[in-house]
Each structure stands twice: as structure tokens, then as C-alpha cells.
Amino acid sequence: MGAIAAGSTVAVTGAAGFIGGWVVRRLLDRGYRVRACVRDAEDLEKTGFLRAMPGYASGRLTLHSADLDEDGCFDEIFAGCQGVAHVSHVSTYTDAAYVRRVCDHIIASVDGSGSVNRVIVTSSIAAVMDEADVSELARRPVLYEDRFPDESNERRTPERKGYSMGKVVAERAFAEAAEASGGRWDAITCCPADNVGPILSAHQRRGAWQNGIANMLEGEYSQTAAYRPWMTVDVRDTADSQVGLLESVDVRNGERYIAWSAEKRDVEDVCASIDRLLPELGHDAPAVTDPFPERIQAREAEFRAIWAGTELRNDRMRRVARMEFRPLDESIRDCVESLITVGGVVPQLREGFALPA
Ligand SMILES: NC(=O)c1ccc[n+]([C@@H]2O[C@H](COP(=O)([O-])OP(=O)(O)OC[C@H]3O[C@@H](n4cnc5c(N)ncnc54)[C@H](OP(=O)(O)O)[C@@H]3O)[C@@H](O)[C@H]2O)c1
């Protein structure tokens, strides 16, 4: 079990996605061979940017169709790989039995490969801090790897908290299976925060946070749930975190590592940052829309104080992946520019400003 060797082959699930695409790119940059797993390799709208990567022309990057709702879809793809970066979403998070079934067949492919040494399980900071009762964050405000949401809360149900529950199910399923493999492979969890940064393909605009910035550019955006500030990571740093975890000799099966810059910024300030960082653009910043019912709005000050009291820690990731995280300003700037140039977003501009012809 353990770290992957230089130049070895790594499979990336969810490779057409925002994070997966950057994991592919960073692995290629560092000299690995990459098997990019996408739902449909013939879907040029989603795979065109992968085909345009230089490694595709030489054959160092190959594309593979795999719908993870089909058992065994990774059997052939994983055979010969030393590493797996499991980045993909699943089709639903509200059905724990389904989430477990998907984990089990991916694990069977890892076990059957005879070659995989390490799997990176992409979880989320939701699996660290998505509390059914926000006041639990006031009680345990340090957000670090050993923290889980209060699992004893009766309101922590699949309907309300399916995403964070599904992520915890997956983290544990992989760690237990790796343990049962007798040390043939290990599973390390990466918990990314709110990913901001450059998109690589127009279809990637649709993700959560980059879509939020696209909405700001287009003139309408919403308040974040429970007035939570954005707690961000640059998507390139999430990718570097995953590569760093694949390479590390200092990590152990079942450990989890959070990928975030440890910055927090309220959504209104994220929007205002666009004009501050790119004054030449002339962004006409819209006002935020608050869609919450009155009973939530009445608690705005309380919620904001709880979030302000949280402490975000990234010491473990910086140590094992030997990296520093980019400041959010850099992520916002590069996200905006990519949304306009790659994503075709047309920003709302103040009078006297226009995009170059
Ligand atoms: N973005 C964030 O801020 C963030 C934060 C924390 C954690 N994460 C985690 O990071 C991972 C990647 O997120 P992302 O933002 O990169 O999402 P994304 O852009 O939506 O990419 C996810 C990918 O998963 C693939 N996928 C979904 N269902 C599939 C299935 N049944 N079979 C095969 N592929 C399937 C999608 O393929 P199609 O394109 O074909 O649908 C998509 O390319 C997820 O596990 C997410 O929970 C993301």
C-alpha cells in the first residue's frame, strides 16, 4: 500500500468536472499517465477540453466511459493503475443504500485491479461541519480533520443532510475496505471547501460556487444558506492537494485532510471583490437577494456571529501535501476571467464600459 510512484498511472473519476478536470491537468503536469473516467467519452461538449490537453495527443491521457451506476464499470480501467482519485459525484445522496452500493463496486474494482496502492476519496467540508443545528458550531468552532457534524442530532436525516451523510458513508466504506485488504491499498480522504477558480470548459460553469460568481457577473445572486460566508479553496489547490495526498509517504489509511485556504468571505464581499480586483472591467455589482423566510432573517445577526467565531484549520494538508493555498482574491480574479473567456458569460457593466470586441 501507499504512495504512488513517479510516472505511474492514475485513474480519475469525475474527470470532466470542475475539480476532476484540474486533477487530470495537474497529474499530467507532474508526469503521470492518466485514465480520465467520464460518463460518456463521446460527449464532446464535456470532454473537448480533455482532448485538447497535450497529453491526449501522445496517449499519456486516455478517456474512458464509465457510469458509476453500473457495477464493475471500473474493472478494466483500474487494472494497471497505481492510484485512483475518486472525484466523481454520485447520482443521489439521499439514498444511503445506493451510496454504499456504489462504494462497494468501486472498492471491488480496486481490490480486483491487483495494482492500486492508494485511493483518494473526495469528501467535502460538509462532512466536517454541516450541522443540523448551527449552534453546534458555536460549541465546537474549530473546523479541522477530526471534527464531524453532530451525528446524534435527530434532525440529521438523509432528506435534510443527505450530502454530508453520504460523504461520511463513503469515507468510512473505503477506509474499512482498505483495512480489510490487509494493507494492499489505502484510502485517504480529501475534504475540499467551496471551490473557486478558473473553469476549463464552458459546461463547468454549472457548479455551485463558480455559478454563484457567474450570477454576480450577470446581475443577480442570492444569499448563502444560514448566512454562511464562503469558505474557499482554489480549484487548482484542491487538485494539488489530491496529487500531494497520492504522493505522500506521511499519510495513513482512513485519515482525512481538509483543502481550504482558511479564508472566509461573506457573499456580498465576494461580489464586491470583482470590481476591486478588476476595475478595468467596470462590473455593475448587483445587490444580494435574500430568499429566506422571516423567521430565518430574524436570526441573521446570530448566524453571522456563529460563523465569525469558527476557526478554519489547514495545517495538516499544508504539511503532508507540502503546499500553500492561494488567496481567495486570486481565485476570484481567475474565475471571473475564465467565466467570460471560456464560459461565455456576458457581465453586466456600468455605463461607459464594454468588453473588447
Ligand atoms: N465544487 C465544490 O466546491 C466541492 C466542494 C466540496 C466537495 N466537492 C466534491 O468534489 C467532487 C467533484 O465536484 P465538482 O464540483 O467537480 O463537481 P462537477 O463539476 O459536477 O463534477 C462531478 C462529476 O461527477 C460526474 N458524475 C456524476 N454522476 C456520475 C455517474 N453516475 N457516473 C459517472 N460520473 C458521474 C459528473 O459527470 P457528468 O458531467 O457526466 O454528469 C461530473 O463530471 C464531488 O464529489 C463533490 O462532492 C466539491
The ligand as a Tripos MOL2 file, in Angstrom:
@<TRIPOS>MOLECULE
LIG
   48    52     1     0     0
SMALL
NO_CHARGES

@<TRIPOS>ATOM
      1 N1        -17.1070   22.0810   -6.1230 N.am      1 LIG1
      2 C1        -17.0010   22.1930   -4.8040 C.2       1 LIG1
      3 O1        -16.9790   23.3160   -4.2730 O.2       1 LIG1
      4 C2        -16.8930   20.9750   -3.9330 C.ar      1 LIG1
      5 C3        -16.7240   21.1450   -2.5570 C.ar      1 LIG1
      6 C4        -16.5910   20.0240   -1.7560 C.ar      1 LIG1
      7 C5        -16.6090   18.7630   -2.3050 C.ar      1 LIG1
      8 N2        -16.7800   18.6160   -3.6400 N.ar      1 LIG1
      9 C6        -16.7970   17.2600   -4.1880 C.3       1 LIG1
     10 O2        -15.8870   17.2200   -5.2590 O.3       1 LIG1
     11 C7        -16.3530   16.3090   -6.2480 C.3       1 LIG1
     12 C8        -16.3400   16.9980   -7.5940 C.3       1 LIG1
     13 O3        -17.1120   18.1740   -7.5320 O.3       1 LIG1
     14 P1        -17.1770   19.1640   -8.7690 P.3       1 LIG1
     15 O4        -17.5120   20.4890   -8.2400 O.co2     1 LIG1
     16 O5        -16.0000   18.9980   -9.6330 O.co2     1 LIG1
     17 O6        -18.4740   18.6230   -9.4900 O.3       1 LIG1
     18 P2        -18.8330   18.5440  -11.0350 P.3       1 LIG1
     19 O7        -18.1600   19.6370  -11.7820 O.co2     1 LIG1
     20 O8        -20.3180   18.4460  -11.1030 O.co2     1 LIG1
     21 O9        -18.2020   17.1820  -11.4750 O.3       1 LIG1
     22 C9        -18.6800   15.9770  -10.9380 C.3       1 LIG1
     23 C10       -18.5580   14.8960  -11.9730 C.3       1 LIG1
     24 O10       -19.1710   13.7240  -11.4560 O.3       1 LIG1
     25 C11       -19.6960   13.0250  -12.5590 C.3       1 LIG1
     26 N3        -20.7800   12.1060  -12.2320 N.ar      1 LIG1
     27 C12       -21.9110   12.3560  -11.5610 C.ar      1 LIG1
     28 N4        -22.6670   11.2360  -11.5230 N.ar      1 LIG1
     29 C13       -21.9880   10.2870  -12.2170 C.ar      1 LIG1
     30 C14       -22.2550    8.9450  -12.5580 C.ar      1 LIG1
     31 N5        -23.3710    8.3270  -12.1990 N.pl3     1 LIG1
     32 N6        -21.3270    8.2740  -13.2860 N.ar      1 LIG1
     33 C15       -20.1760    8.8700  -13.6680 C.ar      1 LIG1
     34 N7        -19.8800   10.1560  -13.3720 N.ar      1 LIG1
     35 C16       -20.7890   10.8440  -12.6600 C.ar      1 LIG1
     36 C17       -20.2340   14.1140  -13.4640 C.3       1 LIG1
     37 O11       -20.2800   13.6190  -14.7710 O.3       1 LIG1
     38 P3        -21.2750   14.2860  -15.8520 P.3       1 LIG1
     39 O12       -20.6180   15.5810  -16.1970 O.co2     1 LIG1
     40 O13       -21.2870   13.3210  -16.9330 O.co2     1 LIG1
     41 O14       -22.5780   14.4950  -15.1710 O.co2     1 LIG1
     42 C18       -19.2350   15.2430  -13.2710 C.3       1 LIG1
     43 O15       -18.2880   15.3240  -14.3030 O.3       1 LIG1
     44 C19       -17.7100   15.8220   -5.7770 C.3       1 LIG1
     45 O16       -17.5360   14.5770   -5.1690 O.3       1 LIG1
     46 C20       -18.1300   16.8700   -4.7620 C.3       1 LIG1
     47 O17       -18.9940   16.3580   -3.7860 O.3       1 LIG1
     48 C21       -16.9300   19.6890   -4.4660 C.ar      1 LIG1
@<TRIPOS>BOND
     1     1     2 1
     2     2     3 2
     3     2     4 1
     4     4     5 ar
     5     4    48 ar
     6     5     6 ar
     7     6     7 ar
     8     7     8 ar
     9     8     9 1
    10     8    48 ar
    11     9    10 1
    12     9    46 1
    13    10    11 1
    14    11    12 1
    15    11    44 1
    16    12    13 1
    17    13    14 1
    18    14    15 2
    19    14    16 1
    20    14    17 1
    21    17    18 1
    22    18    19 2
    23    18    20 1
    24    18    21 1
    25    21    22 1
    26    22    23 1
    27    23    24 1
    28    23    42 1
    29    24    25 1
    30    25    26 1
    31    25    36 1
    32    26    27 ar
    33    26    35 ar
    34    27    28 ar
    35    28    29 ar
    36    29    30 ar
    37    29    35 ar
    38    30    31 1
    39    30    32 ar
    40    32    33 ar
    41    33    34 ar
    42    34    35 ar
    43    36    37 1
    44    36    42 1
    45    37    38 1
    46    38    39 2
    47    38    40 1
    48    38    41 1
    49    42    43 1
    50    44    45 1
    51    44    46 1
    52    46    47 1
@<TRIPOS>SUBSTRUCTURE
     1 LIG1         1 GROUP 0 **** ****
